[in-house]
Amino acid sequence: MAHCFRCNANEVKKDEDHKPGCPVVKAKREAANRITKLAAGYRRKNQPSEPSSHGNLNRPGTCKKCGVIVPNLLLHLGKCKPAA
């Protein structure tokens, strides 16, 4: 029997067992959607975006978050630290 101390839910085995608005589930969702949010800024405006491909990012270019010229945008997005 697992217990989530953040949302006070009993018998937690998967994410659906948490209470609505649990910070643990929110953090997991934000981490999963992070690459999708960053990739949305690099998609071409006149072409449909495909959820399973990052073809436009697998190329050299300038990062829009930190302004660094990188050899591969897709690899850089995972470790990008924007300038404050």
Summary of the structure (lengths in Angstrom):
residues: 84
radius of gyration: 17.6
end to end distance: 43.7
largest distance: 50.9
contacts: 160
relative contact order: 0.11
helix: 31%
strand: 10%
